Amino acid sequence: MEVPPERSSPKLPGAADGAVERRREQRGWYFYDWACSVYSTSVLTVFLGPYLTSVAKSAADTDGYVHPLGIPVRAGSFFAYSVSVSVVVAILVMPLAGAAADRTGRKKPLLALCAYLGATATTGLFFLDGDRYLLGGLLLIVANASMAVSMVVYNSYLPQIAPPEERDAVSSRGWAFGYAAGSLVLIANLVLFTAHDSFGLSESTAVRICLASAGLWWGAFTLVPLGRLRDRRATSTAPAVHGWRQLAATVRAMRGKPLTLAFLLAYLVYNDGIQTVISQASVYGSEELGLSQSTLIVAVLLVQVLAVGGALGMGRLARAHGAKRTILGSLVAWALTLGVGYFLPAGAPVGFFLLAACIGLVLGGSQALSRSLFSHLVPPGKEAEYFSAYEMSDRGMSWLGPLLFGLTYQLTGSYRAAIISLVAFFALGFVLLARVPVRQAVRDAGNPVPERI
């Protein structure tokens, strides 16, 4: 008797089309990291700290103080304080942006507004010269706040474009894209800065071109995610609540999700340390260790290159050991790295390069895995609202570290004391995160629990 051929299950065109569309959105989503990470790398990490500090010093009085709004501020602390002010501005705006994104479903216009406001302010840094330290501080505040608010909208796409089992990998790829872009632009910056005489440029002009080019890059490549990401129907029908009232409403809602709130508290603490190291490392290298701008560029370039592999490698570690354990291991590495940095001798670039290598290996992974882990703790339909709180713990609440760094320097006159003070953020963050039962937190949020988390 002839055996009939085995029937295969019919393919579902809708499912296949959905997977193709999801991959297309994911690739577009990666490109916002590609676009905006150049600001974080070239502007905030490498050039603006030392350059704005030198501009502030040229405007300082005989005692080394500038007086914005009549307030005496050590010129060496002006950059750190400006970063803190930018974060406070972002705090006032982020809850409103998160609420608007969830309640209207129109995330792309919000992303475009924030991205191009930040890109324009960054491009405007070309006009920062002489003793215009107030202009530099104002543009930094606008650019940094815009970056923070744009990341609320950007991060809130992650639960919508990636199912739970893909999020660690998708988030890690996004960070890897960002670090790859930072590496490419830093190579161009290094060529321009080191050979500025050959191009007929002064050192100051070369720095200002590097700053402005980051804004142009940010604006140009933002077109890719704006073309590929799509708005979705709003899932919340509650009336919009503004500003701090929305933040208070979100926090009150989180009381029903205490484990999500516990994770956010841990992340607030340890990420404050990460963000402060990123923004103040170049100031530490130039002012305390006496390293040249070229040395700092090479060091940050090393961070970017290794961070690509670090983000992808820690993503693989998370698949084997879980995101929580991998993040905890990275916090130990951060604390040890700062301890080594405290003892680095001045004028020793090799030691600074080794320090940069350690930072690069843990930087991308600790941030990417934190983002993907949090995405599992967000109740469905509350993505942008919860990610506004998350972003306040990311760039949004990262004013305590720069403030502590600036105050420590103002009181001691030592950047070594300022850098070692940041170890407290990683130690406390480790303890707080270790106490969070993440599997239970995922269940309490109403989401499926991945096999490894």
Order of alpha helices (4+ residues) and beta strands (2+ residues): alpha-alpha-beta-beta-alpha-alpha-alpha-alpha-alpha-alpha-alpha-alpha-alpha-alpha-alpha-alpha-alpha-alpha-alpha-alpha-alpha
